[in-house]
């Protein structure tokens, strides 16, 4: 929703309202010690509701509820650790295998043409949840950056999380990758 507000001096300020972002702000400033990744880890019976795509022995993959693009997924260890040095070798290897396999799922389910894969360690590096390490896998398409993010700092994501979740689970099964929820 867009609104045109007048500021002092007759200048125009354009606001694009995104009330759904309040859920994100509230989630980040939740109760002390609250970690949504730890909650999702402990709620295996709610994987569909939490958009957990797949669980391994020591790590899991979950759709980002506040994505940069549709299909933006995070891979996290079950352990609440802040940095790569806190992981044992089997967990690190399992994380990397999951990160390796997610692009195949995204290519099949979403026809992704490229990927951004990254880790933000520490709040100053952009980590919204600095205490629980996670790796972002973000599908990309030619021309997916348009005027909205450049001029309005707004992203348009044309598909629901429910639909993305269903498509990615089906693609993982079709590719014979480890089963999700």
N, C-alpha and C positions, 0 to 999 in steps of 0.2 A: 504494500500500500504506500503510495507516495503522497506527501503533503508539502505544500509550498508555504513557508512561514516568512513573515516580514520581520527583519531585525531593525534595530535602531538605525536611522539614516536611510530607510527605505530599501536596504539591500535585501536580496532574496536568499534564503537558505532552504535547500531542498533536503527533505528527510525521506528516507525509505524505511518504513517500519517493518521490522522483522521480529514480532513478538515471540516466535518459536526459539530465538536465541536466548531468551531469558532462562529457559530450561538448562541450557549449557552453562550460563553464568551461575545459576543456582547449584548445578552439579559440581562445578569447580570450587565453589565456596561452601560445600556441604559440611556436615559435622566433622570436627577435627579427627583425623585418622581414617576418614571414610575414603575408600578407593573403589571406584566403579569396576575396575578390572578384577580386584579381589572379590567383589560381590559376584561378578559374572563367573569367576572361577568356582565359587562355592555354590552356584545355582545351576548345576548341570541339568536339572529338571526343567529349567526355564530357558534353554538355549534358543528356542524360536523367538521368544519375547525379547531376549537380550541380543539377538542377531549373532550369536556365536556360530560361525560357519563350520569350524572343525576343531577338534581337540586331539592333541597328541599325548604322549606320556608326560611331558614337562612343560608344554606350551599350548596356546590356543590362538585361533584367529577369529576376529570379531569385526563386523561392519562398524565403521565410525558413524555415530548418530549425527555428527556435525561435519559432514564431509566437504572436502574441497571439490571433488567430483563424485558422481554416482559410482558406487563400488569401492570407494576409499575404505581400505581394510587395515586393521592393526594386528600385529602378531606380538603376543606378550608371553613371558614365562609365567607359570603358576606362582612362583616365588615373588614376593614383593621386594624387588631389588632395584637399585637406582642406576647402576652402570654395568657395562659389558664385563668389566673385571670381576663383578660379583657372581657371574654365571659359571657353572662347571662346564666342562667341555661337551658332555652329551647334550645338555640343554642348549648350548650355543649352536651346536650342529643341527639339532632339531629345529631351532628357530630359523636358521638359514635355509634348511630344506623347505620349510613352509613358505618362506619368502620366495624361494626359487619357484615353487609350484603355483603360487597364487597368480602370477601373470598368465599361465596357461588357462586357468579357470576364467580369468577376466577377458582373455582373448576370445575364448569360446562363448561365454555367456553374454558379454557386453560388446564384443568386437573392438576391444581396446587396441589402439595402434602403437602405444608406447606407455612407459611407466616412470613415475618418480618413486624412488625407494629411499627412505631416509630415517634417521634417528635423531631426535632432539634430546640431548642430555643436559639437564639443568634448566631452570626457569628462564635464565637470560638467553639460552639458546632456542627458546620457543617451546619448551616442554610445558604443556598444560597440566600434566600430571607428572611432575618431576621425580616422585618417589618410586614409580613403577615403570621400569624400562619397557618400551614397546617400539616396534618398527612399523613405519607407515608404508603401505604399498598403495599408490594412487594411480589408477588408470588414466590415460590421456588419449586424446584424439586430435587429429589435425584440425586446427581452427577452433579448438575448444576454449581458447581465451578470446573473448569478444569485448565489446565496449562496456558491458556490465561490471566486470571486476576492475577494469582499467579506470573507468570514470566514476562508477558508483560504489566501488568496494563491495559489490554484491555478486553472488554466484547464483546461477539458475540451474537447478538440478531437476531434470524433467521426469524422474522416475521415483516411485516410493521405495522406502527401505524394504518393505514387505516383498515387493516384486523383485528387487535386486537380490535379496536373500534367497528367494525361491530359485531364480535363474542361476545364481552362483552355486548353490547346493547341487542342482541338477547337473551343471557342467562338471563339477568335481566328481560326481558319481560316474558320469559318462567317460571321463578321463581316467577312471580307476585310481583316483587319488584318495588318500585316507578319508573315511566317511566323516561327515559333519553331524549336525543334530538330526 
